[in-house]
């Protein structure tokens, strides 16, 4: 007893029990929404238990009738036993069907909810996790919780009811047999202490390993072109084999523990079973019980030991549940984006959509969480019908500035304002609104790299405007200089785009991405090296088309090529942790030095 108390005190000091309690409370937030499903499943399970125990009692009577040659009661009892078995079989099948149906429903609803929460999580916090790890947490861990919500509490009730009911029947017919129900309990209790610690460790290791393998596979398949180009095929095959070796070693360790545990429990179960047989034979031989009663006791002995084992197995289930809950809590309880200003942004846009919306940055400061300061005093302004270019060496903060404008990362000091037209920051509040994630709907964005999704060209376009007509799609394709190659395709805008823009050149994919951004008709357009794969002439045509559009669009473009700066209204150089407005001489020098 002292050892157990010390062990419990150590777990409390370690904080594990408190952690498991918090994780259990988190799971309850989901479980309470499915109380009816759990109640239905529990009722089916309890009904099945009653009919199963009833069958055991009827079987006992049937054996006694046969051995006592009571032919008059034989047919009725036999029919009753068949009826109970048929009903029990139907309940078992119904319970299995209901369990699968409810489990799938709960699984999809929980995954949908967690999927939404992950997407709404603060972007910078989310980037600390590998994509493969996120997929594992969203997939495997969410499924563990959905299955556990349905099964854990109902099964706990069902197993307890089954154990108590079977034990009550044993006590009723012969109290001495009740001793055998508890012969295996000390071993199960002793094992539970070791299993609790080992299962917690194993679940954590297994989840981490699954995330590691998922991440490796996802990253490999996403970068096949690079792997081939650098001749890294054999290297990656070897890395996979090493990961598989680690996985096999880990699984074998788990299997060894499982084998030794199963052997011990099976040995105890066999000893209990043989002891029950011996005691039953003795009781029948001495005339204390009938042969039918002995067969019922042997059946119930198996039920009791099996139910006790099932109750013990709920311990690792609980550990698995709380482990998965902890991994998901790490994600969904990170800071969430604030969309509380949604109504304010909508009203602002409707008031000023005709005149356009500009941007004003004043003394913006931002430092990455690793301590690297990117901006200390960045100021910038750009209005409708203007193109502001951001230039500077790689790594100076051009893309970071666009992420700040998109509220993907919060400004730590200073402010970013949306202005009505080409306003100034001291105008009335009626013409200004603070930037927030809710204002993201006012932006169109073309990031670096290929950002096309699987599907047709038209489906990619309609991702940003579901009700867009074919004519609208063709119009923006022309503005982005993409119609010149799309119209030559056999299926036109219904041509299939493979994963990551497969089937199109980098320049074509960039023009399709620009067309998609234009289709949204947002008042502010951000282009992050979005024309880097285009030739200079096409790049200039695309930018001119964008600004010749009737929409009062504000455009910010990052570029390494100063050849297009002559058509930009303003040019800002990212230097010394700020934004420096360049004059005509500085711009011309950049162009001549290029």
KETOR-282077 format. One record per residue (C-alpha): residue in one letter; x, y, z. Coordinates in steps of 0.25 Angstrom, whole numbers, padded with zeros to 4 digits, always signed. Layout:
REM residues N
aXYZ/...
END
This chain:
REM residues 594
x+0000+0000+0000/x+0011+0009+0003/x+0018+0007-0010/x+0005+0010-0017/x+0003+0023-0010/x+0017+0027-0013/x+0015+0024-0027/x+0002+0032-0028/x+0009+0044-0021/x+0020+0043-0031/x+0010+0044-0042/x+0004+0056-0036/x+0017+0063-0034/x+0020+0060-0048/x+0007+0066-0052/x+0003+0055-0061/x-0010+0052-0054/x-0014+0067-0054/x-0010+0067-0069/x-0019+0055-0072/x-0030+0062-0064/x-0029+0074-0073/x-0029+0066-0085/x-0041+0058-0080/x-0048+0071-0078/x-0045+0075-0093/x-0050+0062-0098/x-0063+0064-0090/x-0065+0077-0098/x-0068+0068-0110/x-0074+0056-0103/x-0085+0064-0097/x-0090+0067-0111/x-0092+0052-0114/x-0099+0048-0101/x-0111+0042-0108/x-0102+0034-0117/x-0095+0029-0105/x-0108+0026-0098/x-0113+0018-0110/x-0100+0010-0111/x-0101+0007-0096/x-0115+0002-0096/x-0112-0007-0107/x-0100-0012-0100/x-0108-0014-0087/x-0119-0021-0094/x-0109-0031-0100/x-0103-0034-0087/x-0116-0037-0081/x-0120-0046-0092/x-0106-0053-0092/x-0107-0055-0077/x-0122-0060-0078/x-0117-0070-0089/x-0107-0076-0078/x-0118-0078-0068/x-0127-0084-0078/x-0115-0093-0083/x-0113-0097-0068/x-0128-0101-0067/x-0127-0109-0081/x-0116-0117-0076/x-0123-0120-0063/x-0136-0124-0070/x-0128-0133-0079/x-0120-0140-0068/x-0133-0141-0060/x-0141-0147-0071/x-0152-0136-0070/x-0157-0138-0084/x-0169-0129-0082/x-0161-0116-0080/x-0150-0119-0090/x-0157-0114-0103/x-0162-0100-0097/x-0148-0098-0090/x-0141-0101-0103/x-0149-0092-0111/x-0147-0081-0101/x-0132-0083-0101/x-0133-0082-0117/x-0141-0069-0116/x-0132-0063-0106/x-0119-0066-0115/x-0126-0061-0127/x-0130-0048-0120/x-0116-0047-0115/x-0110-0049-0129/x-0119-0038-0134/x-0116-0028-0123/x-0101-0031-0126/x-0102-0028-0140/x-0111-0016-0138/x-0101-0011-0128/x-0089-0013-0137/x-0096-0006-0148/x-0100+0006-0139/x-0086+0006-0134/x-0080+0008-0148/x-0091+0018-0152/x-0089+0026-0140/x-0074+0025-0140/x-0073+0030-0154/x-0083+0041-0151/x-0075+0046-0139/x-0062+0044-0146/x-0066+0053-0158/x-0072+0064-0149/x-0060+0064-0140/x-0050+0064-0151/x-0058+0075-0158/x-0058+0084-0145/x-0043+0082-0143/x-0040+0084-0157/x-0047+0098-0156/x-0040+0101-0143/x-0026+0097-0149/x-0029+0107-0161/x-0033+0118-0152/x-0021+0116-0143/x-0010+0127-0143/x-0002+0125-0155/x+0012+0127-0149/x+0009+0118-0138/x+0004+0107-0148/x+0017+0108-0155/x+0025+0102-0143/x+0019+0088-0147/x+0022+0080-0159/x+0011+0077-0169/x+0012+0062-0167/x+0011+0064-0152/x-0002+0073-0154/x-0008+0062-0163/x-0005+0051-0153/x-0011+0059-0142/x-0023+0063-0150/x-0025+0049-0155/x-0020+0038-0146/x-0022+0046-0133/x-0036+0051-0136/x-0040+0037-0140/x-0035+0032-0127/x-0043+0042-0119/x-0056+0040-0128/x-0055+0025-0125/x-0052+0027-0110/x-0064+0037-0108/x-0073+0026-0113/x-0067+0014-0107/x-0060+0018-0094/x-0072+0022-0085/x-0082+0013-0091/x-0073+0001-0090/x-0069+0004-0076/x-0084+0004-0072/x-0086-0009-0080/x-0074-0016-0074/x-0078-0012-0060/x-0092-0016-0062/x-0088-0029-0068/x-0078-0032-0057/x-0088-0029-0046/x-0099-0036-0052/x-0091-0049-0055/x-0086-0048-0041/x-0100-0047-0035/x-0104-0059-0042/x-0092-0067-0037/x-0095-0062-0023/x-0110-0066-0024/x-0107-0080-0028/x-0094-0083-0021/x-0086-0073-0013/x-0074-0081-0012/x-0072-0080-0027/x-0071-0065-0025/x-0056-0067-0020/x-0052-0071-0034/x-0057-0058-0040/x-0046-0050-0032/x-0034-0060-0034/x-0029-0052-0046/x-0031-0038-0040/x-0018-0036-0032/x-0010-0040-0045/x-0018-0030-0053/x-0016-0019-0042/x-0002-0021-0041/x+0000-0021-0057/x-0008-0008-0058/x+0002+0000-0050/x+0013-0004-0060/x+0004-0003-0072/x+0000+0011-0069/x+0014+0016-0070/x+0018+0007-0082/x+0006+0010-0090/x+0007+0025-0088/x+0022+0025-0093/x+0018+0015-0104/x+0006+0024-0109/x+0015+0036-0109/x+0026+0029-0117/x+0017+0023-0127/x+0010+0036-0130/x+0023+0043-0131/x+0028+0032-0141/x+0015+0033-0149/x+0017+0048-0150/x+0031+0046-0154/x+0028+0036-0165/x+0016+0044-0170/x+0024+0056-0171/x+0036+0049-0178/x+0026+0043-0189/x+0019+0056-0191/x+0031+0064-0193/x+0037+0054-0202/x+0026+0053-0211/x+0024+0068-0212/x+0039+0070-0216/x+0041+0058-0226/x+0046+0068-0236/x+0057+0073-0227/x+0060+0059-0222/x+0062+0055-0237/x+0069+0067-0241/x+0080+0066-0230/x+0081+0051-0232/x+0076+0048-0218/x+0067+0036-0221/x+0076+0026-0214/x+0078+0035-0202/x+0063+0036-0200/x+0061+0022-0202/x+0072+0019-0191/x+0065+0029-0182/x+0052+0022-0183/x+0058+0009-0180/x+0065+0015-0168/x+0051+0021-0163/x+0045+0007-0166/x+0055+0000-0158/x+0053+0010-0146/x+0038+0007-0147/x+0040-0008-0148/x+0049-0007-0136/x+0039+0001-0128/x+0027-0008-0132/x+0035-0021-0128/x+0038-0015-0114/x+0023-0012-0112/x+0020-0026-0117/x+0029-0032-0107/x+0022-0025-0096/x+0009-0029-0101/x+0013-0044-0102/x+0018-0044-0088/x+0006-0038-0083/x-0003-0047-0091/x+0005-0059-0087/x+0003-0055-0072/x-0011-0052-0073/x-0014-0065-0081/x-0007-0073-0071/x-0015-0067-0060/x-0028-0069-0068/x-0024-0084-0070/x-0021-0086-0055/x-0035-0079-0051/x-0042-0088-0062/x-0036-0101-0057/x-0038-0097-0043/x-0053-0094-0046/x-0054-0107-0053/x-0048-0115-0042/x-0057-0108-0031/x-0069-0110-0040/x-0067-0125-0042/x-0065-0126-0027/x-0078-0119-0024/x-0086-0128-0034/x-0079-0140-0028/x-0083-0136-0014/x-0097-0133-0018/x-0097-0119-0014/x-0100-0114-0028/x-0106-0119-0041/x-0098-0122-0054/x-0106-0111-0061/x-0102-0101-0050/x-0087-0105-0052/x-0088-0103-0067/x-0094-0089-0064/x-0083-0086-0054/x-0072-0089-0064/x-0079-0081-0074/x-0080-0069-0064/x-0066-0071-0059/x-0061-0068-0074/x-0071-0056-0074/x-0065-0051-0061/x-0051-0052-0065/x-0053-0047-0079/x-0060-0035-0074/x-0050-0032-0063/x-0039-0033-0074/x-0048-0023-0083/x-0049-0014-0071/x-0034-0014-0069/x-0032-0012-0084/x-0039+0002-0083/x-0027+0007-0076/x-0018+0007-0088/x-0030+0012-0096/x-0031+0024-0086/x-0017+0027-0088/x-0018+0026-0103/x-0029+0036-0102/x-0023+0046-0093/x-0010+0045-0101/x-0017+0048-0114/x-0025+0059-0107/x-0012+0066-0102/x-0006+0065-0116/x-0018+0072-0122/x-0019+0082-0111/x-0005+0086-0114/x-0011+0091-0128/x-0025+0096-0126/x-0022+0103-0113/x-0011+0112-0119/x-0015+0126-0122/x-0027+0128-0131/x-0029+0138-0142/x-0038+0149-0138/x-0050+0151-0147/x-0058+0160-0138/x-0056+0172-0147/x-0063+0165-0159/x-0076+0174-0159/x-0067+0187-0157/x-0059+0183-0169/x-0071+0180-0178/x-0077+0193-0175/x-0064+0200-0178/x-0063+0193-0191/x-0077+0196-0195/x-0076+0211-0192/x-0063+0212-0200/x-0063+0201-0211/x-0065+0212-0222/x-0053+0220-0219/x-0044+0209-0215/x-0036+0206-0202/x-0022+0209-0199/x-0011+0205-0189/x-0004+0213-0179/x+0008+0207-0170/x+0013+0215-0159/x+0026+0211-0151/x+0023+0196-0152/x+0032+0187-0143/x+0033+0172-0144/x+0042+0162-0139/x+0042+0147-0141/x+0040+0138-0129/x+0055+0134-0131/x+0059+0148-0128/x+0062+0153-0142/x+0057+0167-0144/x+0052+0169-0158/x+0045+0183-0157/x+0048+0194-0146/x+0042+0206-0153/x+0035+0202-0166/x+0026+0213-0172/x+0019+0212-0186/x+0007+0217-0193/x+0000+0213-0206/x-0014+0217-0211/x-0024+0212-0222/x-0019+0212-0237/x-0005+0211-0232/x+0006+0201-0232/x+0016+0201-0221/x+0029+0192-0223/x+0037+0186-0211/x+0051+0184-0215/x+0063+0179-0208/x+0072+0167-0206/x+0066+0153-0202/x+0064+0151-0187/x+0062+0166-0184/x+0047+0165-0181/x+0039+0167-0194/x+0030+0154-0192/x+0029+0157-0177/x+0023+0171-0180/x+0013+0164-0189/x+0010+0154-0178/x+0008+0166-0168/x-0002+0172-0178/x-0010+0160-0179/x-0010+0159-0164/x-0003+0145-0164/x+0006+0151-0154/x+0002+0162-0144/x+0009+0175-0144/x+0017+0177-0130/x+0017+0192-0131/x+0013+0203-0140/x+0000+0201-0148/x-0005+0197-0162/x-0018+0205-0167/x-0028+0203-0178/x-0031+0216-0184/x-0043+0221-0192/x-0036+0225-0205/x-0022+0232-0204/x-0025+0237-0190/x-0015+0241-0179/x-0015+0235-0165/x-0020+0247-0159/x-0034+0247-0166/x-0046+0244-0158/x-0049+0230-0153/x-0060+0229-0163/x-0049+0227-0174/x-0040+0218-0167/x-0040+0204-0161/x-0029+0196-0154/x-0024+0184-0161/x-0028+0170-0156/x-0030+0156-0161/x-0045+0160-0164/x-0039+0170-0174/x-0033+0159-0182/x-0045+0158-0191/x-0041+0171-0197/x-0028+0165-0202/x-0024+0157-0214/x-0011+0150-0212/x-0001+0143-0222/x+0010+0137-0214/x+0023+0131-0219/x+0024+0118-0225/x+0013+0110-0232/x+0000+0111-0224/x-0010+0104-0234/x-0019+0093-0228/x-0023+0080-0234/x-0035+0081-0243/x-0039+0089-0256/x-0035+0103-0259/x-0049+0108-0257/x-0050+0101-0244/x-0037+0107-0239/x-0043+0121-0243/x-0056+0118-0236/x-0049+0115-0223/x-0049+0130-0221/x-0062+0133-0227/x-0072+0121-0228/x-0082+0128-0237/x-0072+0133-0247/x-0077+0132-0261/x-0069+0126-0273/x-0068+0140-0279/x-0063+0146-0266/x-0052+0135-0265/x-0048+0138-0279/x-0047+0153-0276/x-0037+0151-0265/x-0029+0141-0273/x-0027+0151-0283/x-0023+0162-0273/x-0013+0152-0268/x-0008+0149-0282/x-0012+0134-0280/x-0023+0133-0290/x-0013+0133-0301/x-0009+0119-0297/x-0022+0114-0290/x-0031+0116-0303/x-0021+0107-0310/x-0024+0096-0301/x-0034+0085-0306/x-0043+0087-0293/x-0040+0101-0291/x-0043+0106-0277/x-0048+0092-0274/x-0034+0086-0276/x-0029+0079-0264/x-0018+0084-0255/x-0010+0074-0248/x-0005+0075-0234/x+0004+0087-0232/x+0001+0092-0246/x+0006+0080-0253/x+0004+0081-0268/x+0007+0095-0269/x+0020+0103-0269/x+0024+0112-0257/x+0021+0124-0265/x+0008+0119-0269/x+0004+0115-0255/x+0008+0129-0250/x-0001+0135-0260/x-0013+0126-0256/x-0010+0130-0242/x-0011+0144-0245/x-0024+0142-0253/x-0030+0135-0241/x-0026+0147-0232/x-0032+0157-0241/x-0045+0149-0242/x-0047+0152-0227/x-0048+0167-0230/x-0042+0170-0217/x-0038+0185-0215/x-0024+0182-0211/x-0015+0172-0219/x-0002+0167-0214/x+0008+0160-0224/x+0020+0153-0217/x+0030+0151-0228/x+0018+0147-0236/x+0024+0150-0249/x+0038+0145-0247/x+0036+0133-0257/x+0031+0143-0268/x+0039+0150-0278/x+0041+0165-0277/x+0031+0168-0288/x+0020+0159-0283/x+0022+0164-0269/x+0020+0179-0273/x+0008+0175-0281/x+0002+0168-0269/x+0004+0179-0259/x-0001+0189-0269/x-0014+0181-0271/x-0016+0180-0256/x-0015+0195-0255/x-0023+0198-0267/x-0035+0190-0261/x-0047+0199-0257/x-0046+0194-0243/x-0039+0204-0234/x-0029+0194-0230/x-0017+0197-0220/x-0005+0188-0224/x+0008+0184-0217/x+0018+0176-0224/x+0031+0170-0219/x+0042+0168-0229/x+0056+0166-0232/x+0056+0171-0246/x+0056+0186-0247/x+0052+0186-0261/x+0037+0188-0258/x+0040+0199-0248/x+0037+0210-0258/x+0022+0206-0258/x+0021+0207-0243/x+0016+0219-0236/x+0025+0217-0224/x+0037+0209-0221/x+0041+0205-0207/x+0055+0199-0203/x+0054+0189-0191/x+0067+0193-0184/x+0072+0196-0170/x+0059+0190-0164/x+0050+0200-0171/x+0044+0204-0184/x+0051+0215-0192/x+0044+0222-0203/x+0053+0223-0215/x+0054+0235-0224/x+0055+0235-0239/x+0070+0236-0239/x+0071+0224-0230/x+0061+0216-0238/x+0069+0219-0251/x+0082+0214-0244/x+0076+0201-0240/x+0071+0199-0255/x+0084+0202-0261/x+0092+0193-0251/x+0083+0182-0253/
END
